[in-house]
Amino acid sequence: MAEESGAPVSCADLPVKRPREDEENGVSSAAAAVAMEMEADTNNTSKEVDGISSVIPGWFSEISPMWPGSFFNSPDSPLFLLIFSLRFLLEKRMEKKGFSNGPISHIEDVIILHISCNLVVISACVVGLFYLRRKISLVALFHMKYAGEAHSLKVEKVLFQGKSDYQNVMVFQSSTYGKVLVLDGVIQLTERDECAYQEMITHLPLCSIPNPKKVLVIGGGDGGVLREVSRHSSVEQIDICEIDKMVVDVSKQYFPDVAVGYDDPRVKLHIGDGVAFLKAVPEGTYDAIIVDSSDPIGPAQELFEKPFFESVAKALRPGGVVCTQAESIWLHMHIIEDIVANCRQIFKGSVNYAWTTVPTYPRHILITFPSPCDKLLLSYLIVSPPPPIFSLGVIGFMLCSTEGPLVDFKHPVNPIDKDESCCKSKRPLKFYNSEIHSAAFCLPSFAKKVIESKP
């Protein structure tokens, strides 16, 4: 286990200064886009955390022009190609001997270099080649197959790194967003903005029905949704089904202000598959079900399909409600259309779409760790990017009710603003209120047209 993280960092105490504000004069826009940290004295690189770049890249909001000619015309290009070839061959050899951190794949997608001398930095992508020559301390650069957004977080310290039966788990201290939880290279929460997601996905459904008593949470192993459910004094039973126990344990250790919901005596934790758990639930058990899932790729795809929603509807009482993560209106209208169509076939009460903003939900992020081979070849790393699902600072929720008492999601009937006496966290709501509840259902015209047109 990694060292203790220390006292929790409150949102108010977190610095608001962005890494870009410290850039030196004369840095090009291309260099700024990769958020690299300049260092006049390369001897100071020993101060960096061994094994991780001080800059974690995300999606680039400023895609720089990439010209193959600048690379091939460079006098350093033969040197770089030689290093690249040797590094790749050595990495493969070390994989066979069992010394590598894992298989290397998709080398045409991304090359990340962690280096402290004057060399060529190249990102080989399907869109072209980007060349940068500058004296730098640490660089983290990648481009995906699809143009996206950037969000780079500077790492102050790596607090935990582990691998569960299901995914890679990491916690690090960032310079601007506090502690950050990352699963398989995807940001799950940060101390600064987790409230925007946790409070909305919980209170949008629970404040829309009177006196919810039995609540089920699928996923949400960090405990943030539990913390918010515990604010409702009418709730008597809170079940949570999380597949990965490591996420629960790590969250309790490094995010105590988030995982505080586990301390509520009404909470019962079930470690296992949420789909299987739902199938075994007796009909009409819950007043509300909250599905805190990841993106609809890989194992989580099942949580966005019709059979899963049928199991959810069966587990709800008449007039019961469900709220599930439902992607971004800016890039995923095709996914949202399918979800809306499935829900309208299954849920005979009300079907609505709401949204909120979460700054660090361009969700995907790359974190680099050198293998033994990297230390021999100037510590640069070839890694594989995460799948191309983007949120662009916006995340949506699908809210549905079963046939029975009418549910008007847009006008809360069970306000939580003043009913916080039973909440274990002892902190007031940071994001949710009755006004923002109603506003969450106000959609842009293009999204409203598509969603309301589905039968």
Beta strands, then each sheet from edge to edge (+ up, - down):
strand 1: 55-56
strand 2: 120-125
strand 3: 128-133
strand 4: 153-163
strand 5: 168-174
strand 6: 179-183
strand 7: 186-190
strand 8: 214-219
strand 9: 237-242
strand 10: 267-271
strand 11: 286-292
strand 12: 316-325
strand 13: 351-357
strand 14: 394-401
sheet 1: 1+ 4- 5+ 6- 7+
sheet 2: 2+ 3-
sheet 3: 10+ 9+ 8+ 11+ 12+ 14- 13+
end
